[in-house]
Amino acid sequence: MSHDAPCSPFCYDCQVGINMGGLMPGLGTIINVALLIAGGLLGLIGGRFITPRIQDTLMKASGLCVLFIGLGGTMQKMLVIDGKTLATTGAAMLIVSFALGSLIGEAINLEAGIENLGEWLKRKTGSEGDNEFTNAFVSTSLTVYIGAMAIVGSIQDGLLGDWSTLALKGALDCIIVCTMTASLGRGCIFSALPVAVFQGTITLFAGALSPIMTAAALDSLSLVGSILIFCVGVNLIRPQTFRTANMLPSVVIAVIYALLF
């Protein structure tokens, strides 16, 4: 069967033409993680040659960039052209997703769990003297693994052997992590761990997830994910403004909302 236009990001007949040779599933995540680590190491080397004042400026600059990445993604999904006017969409979904998602996140306190993981990594890597380690790990992790690109790319990798989306994401992550590591320190590099686990798991279960990730579900996920990235950017400029990790269940609620309504 063939189509004139792609019917789904995961349709084999539509995507077979861009299959990257049917290489092993998971290669996309390996490339993404390798590029992320490379960017972190470059930032770590560069950070040793700059003063604390410049590091502080870089941190705020990183926050500003992350903030606008989130804002741009939000506007792309929320603003639509209705005739000759500009309208918004998804307001009800956002309210429901963030209200329920934040309630769930606060109840189980995801933020504390991720911070505890950061503290564990801090001890295991001998970084007890790095006061920014946990903040760097949490902020960078939330920046690089929230979003539709990670999910779409991982499913394409698992179903089709197409690692191109995750390779592109890896290139973007490399730049982001390089800048953040130069200002926040080595904790940023360890964001590679949740990225590897998250994307690797999705790749492994790609067959089961692909029917769920409809176009509407991906749009909702992208919108909520972009707002969460915006919150990370705000936290880099004004620390502890949002408990972003406790809002993570909002992404799941957004997908469920899209499937139901």
C-alpha positions as CSV (number, residue, x, y, z in Angstrom):
1,M,0.0,0.0,0.0
2,S,1.2,3.5,-0.8
3,H,0.0,7.0,0.1
4,D,0.2,10.3,-1.7
5,A,1.1,12.0,1.7
6,P,2.3,10.6,5.0
7,C,-0.6,9.5,7.2
8,S,1.4,9.0,10.4
9,P,4.9,9.6,11.6
10,F,5.1,5.8,12.2
11,C,3.5,4.4,9.0
12,Y,5.9,1.9,7.5
13,D,4.7,2.5,3.9
14,C,5.1,6.2,4.2
15,Q,8.4,6.1,6.0
16,V,10.2,3.2,4.2
17,G,11.7,5.6,1.7
18,I,13.7,7.4,4.4
19,N,14.6,4.2,6.4
20,M,18.3,4.6,7.2
21,G,19.2,1.1,6.0
22,G,17.3,-0.8,8.7
23,L,20.1,-0.6,11.2
24,M,19.7,-1.8,14.7
25,P,17.0,-0.2,16.8
26,G,18.4,2.0,19.4
27,L,21.1,3.5,17.3
28,G,19.3,6.9,17.4
29,T,19.5,7.0,21.1
30,I,23.2,6.0,21.1
31,I,23.9,8.9,18.6
32,N,21.9,11.3,20.7
33,V,23.6,10.4,24.0
34,A,27.1,10.5,22.3
35,L,26.5,14.0,21.0
36,L,25.1,15.1,24.3
37,I,28.1,13.9,26.2
38,A,30.4,15.4,23.6
39,G,28.7,18.8,24.0
40,G,29.0,18.5,27.8
41,L,32.7,17.7,27.7
42,L,33.4,20.7,25.4
43,G,31.4,22.9,27.8
44,L,33.3,21.5,30.8
45,I,36.7,22.2,29.1
46,G,35.6,25.7,28.1
47,G,34.1,26.4,31.5
48,R,37.5,26.0,33.2
49,F,38.9,29.0,31.4
50,I,36.1,31.5,32.2
51,T,35.6,33.5,35.4
52,P,32.6,33.1,37.8
53,R,31.2,36.4,36.6
54,I,31.2,35.1,33.0
55,Q,29.8,31.8,34.1
56,D,26.9,33.6,35.8
57,T,26.2,35.5,32.6
58,L,26.4,32.3,30.6
59,M,23.9,30.6,33.0
60,K,21.4,33.5,32.5
61,A,22.0,33.4,28.7
62,S,21.4,29.7,28.7
63,G,18.2,30.3,30.7
64,L,17.1,32.9,28.2
65,C,17.7,30.6,25.3
66,V,15.8,27.7,26.9
67,L,13.0,30.1,27.8
68,F,12.6,31.1,24.2
69,I,12.9,27.6,22.9
70,G,9.9,26.7,25.1
71,L,8.1,29.9,24.2
72,G,8.6,29.3,20.5
73,G,7.3,25.7,20.7
74,T,4.3,26.9,22.7
75,M,3.3,29.6,20.2
76,Q,3.9,27.2,17.3
77,K,1.3,24.8,18.6
78,M,-1.1,27.2,20.4
79,L,-1.5,30.0,17.8
80,V,-3.6,29.2,14.6
81,I,-4.7,31.4,11.7
82,D,-8.5,31.5,11.6
83,G,-9.4,33.3,8.4
84,K,-7.7,36.6,8.7
85,T,-7.3,36.6,12.5
86,L,-4.9,34.9,14.9
87,A,-6.6,32.6,17.4
88,T,-5.5,30.3,20.2
89,T,-6.2,26.6,20.6
90,G,-5.6,24.0,23.4
91,A,-6.5,26.2,26.4
92,A,-8.9,23.7,27.9
93,M,-6.4,20.9,27.4
94,L,-3.6,23.0,29.1
95,I,-5.8,23.7,32.1
96,V,-6.8,20.1,32.6
97,S,-3.4,18.7,31.9
98,F,-1.5,21.1,34.2
99,A,-4.1,20.9,37.0
100,L,-4.3,17.1,37.1
101,G,-0.6,16.6,36.2
102,S,0.7,19.0,38.8
103,L,-1.6,17.4,41.5
104,I,-0.3,14.0,40.7
105,G,3.3,15.2,40.6
106,E,3.1,17.0,43.9
107,A,1.4,13.9,45.5
108,I,4.3,11.6,44.5
109,N,6.9,14.4,44.7
110,L,8.7,13.7,41.5
111,E,11.0,16.7,42.1
112,A,12.4,15.1,45.2
113,G,13.0,11.8,43.4
114,I,15.0,13.4,40.6
115,E,16.9,15.6,43.1
116,N,17.7,12.5,45.1
117,L,19.0,10.8,41.9
118,G,21.2,13.9,41.3
119,E,22.5,13.7,44.9
120,W,23.3,10.0,44.4
121,L,25.2,10.7,41.2
122,K,27.0,13.6,43.0
123,R,28.3,11.2,45.7
124,K,29.1,8.4,43.2
125,T,31.1,10.7,41.0
126,G,33.0,12.4,43.8
127,S,31.4,15.8,43.1
128,E,30.5,16.6,46.7
129,G,32.3,20.0,46.4
130,D,30.2,21.0,43.4
131,N,27.2,22.9,44.9
132,E,25.6,23.3,41.5
133,F,25.8,19.6,40.5
134,T,22.2,18.6,41.4
135,N,20.6,21.8,40.0
136,A,22.7,21.3,36.8
137,F,21.6,17.7,36.4
138,V,17.9,18.4,37.0
139,S,17.7,21.5,34.8
140,T,19.6,20.0,31.9
141,S,17.7,16.6,32.1
142,L,14.3,18.4,32.0
143,T,15.5,20.5,29.0
144,V,16.8,17.7,26.8
145,Y,14.3,14.9,27.3
146,I,10.9,16.6,27.4
147,G,9.3,17.0,24.0
148,A,7.8,15.3,21.1
149,M,11.1,14.9,19.2
150,A,12.3,12.4,21.7
151,I,9.2,10.3,21.5
152,V,8.6,10.5,17.8
153,G,12.3,9.8,17.1
154,S,12.4,6.9,19.5
155,I,9.4,5.2,17.9
156,Q,10.7,5.8,14.4
157,D,14.0,4.3,15.5
158,G,12.3,1.2,17.1
159,L,9.8,0.5,14.2
160,L,11.7,1.6,11.1
161,G,15.4,1.8,12.1
162,D,15.2,5.5,11.2
163,W,17.6,7.3,13.5
164,S,17.5,10.7,11.6
165,T,15.2,12.5,14.1
166,L,17.2,11.5,17.1
167,A,20.4,12.5,15.4
168,L,19.0,15.9,14.7
169,K,17.8,16.1,18.3
170,G,21.3,15.1,19.4
171,A,22.9,17.9,17.5
172,L,20.6,20.4,19.2
173,D,21.2,18.8,22.6
174,C,25.0,19.1,22.0
175,I,24.7,22.8,21.6
176,I,22.4,23.3,24.6
177,V,24.4,21.0,27.0
178,C,27.7,22.6,25.9
179,T,26.4,26.1,26.9
180,M,24.8,24.9,30.1
181,T,27.8,22.9,31.2
182,A,30.1,25.9,30.7
183,S,27.9,27.8,33.2
184,L,26.5,25.1,35.6
185,G,29.2,22.5,35.6
186,R,29.7,18.7,35.1
187,G,26.2,17.8,36.5
188,C,24.8,18.7,33.1
189,I,26.7,15.9,31.4
190,F,24.8,13.3,33.5
191,S,21.5,14.3,31.8
192,A,22.7,11.6,29.3
193,L,21.4,9.0,31.7
194,P,17.7,9.8,31.8
195,V,17.8,10.5,28.1
196,A,19.3,7.0,27.4
197,V,16.7,5.3,29.7
198,F,13.7,7.4,28.5
199,Q,14.4,7.1,24.7
200,G,15.7,3.6,25.0
201,T,12.5,2.4,26.7
202,I,10.3,4.1,24.1
203,T,12.3,2.5,21.3
204,L,12.0,-0.9,23.0
205,F,8.2,-0.6,23.3
206,A,7.7,1.3,20.0
207,G,5.2,-1.2,18.6
208,A,2.9,-0.7,21.6
209,L,3.2,3.1,21.7
210,S,2.8,3.9,18.0
211,P,-1.0,3.6,17.9
212,I,-1.4,5.9,20.9
213,M,0.7,8.7,19.5
214,T,-1.8,10.2,17.0
215,A,-1.2,13.6,15.4
216,A,-3.5,15.1,18.0
217,A,-1.7,13.4,20.9
218,L,1.7,14.6,19.6
219,D,0.4,18.2,19.2
220,S,-0.8,18.1,22.8
221,L,2.4,16.6,24.1
222,S,4.5,19.2,22.2
223,L,2.4,22.1,23.6
224,V,2.7,20.9,27.2
225,G,6.3,19.9,26.8
226,S,7.2,23.3,25.4
227,I,5.6,25.1,28.4
228,L,7.6,22.8,30.7
229,I,10.8,23.8,28.9
230,F,9.8,27.4,29.3
231,C,9.5,26.8,33.1
232,V,13.0,25.3,33.1
233,G,14.3,28.5,31.4
234,V,12.6,30.7,34.0
235,N,14.2,28.6,36.8
236,L,17.7,29.1,35.3
237,I,17.2,32.8,35.6
238,R,15.2,32.9,38.8
239,P,15.9,29.6,40.7
240,Q,13.1,27.6,42.3
241,T,10.3,29.6,40.7
242,F,8.6,26.4,39.4
243,R,8.8,22.8,40.6
244,T,8.9,21.7,37.0
245,A,9.6,18.0,37.7
246,N,6.3,17.8,39.6
247,M,4.5,19.1,36.5
248,L,5.9,16.2,34.3
249,P,2.7,14.0,34.6
250,S,0.9,16.9,32.7
251,V,2.5,15.4,29.5
252,V,0.8,12.1,30.1
253,I,-2.5,13.8,30.9
254,A,-2.2,15.8,27.7
255,V,-1.9,12.6,25.6
256,I,-4.9,11.0,27.4
257,Y,-6.9,14.2,26.9
258,A,-6.2,14.2,23.1
259,L,-7.2,10.5,22.8
260,L,-10.4,11.0,24.7
261,F,-11.6,14.4,23.2
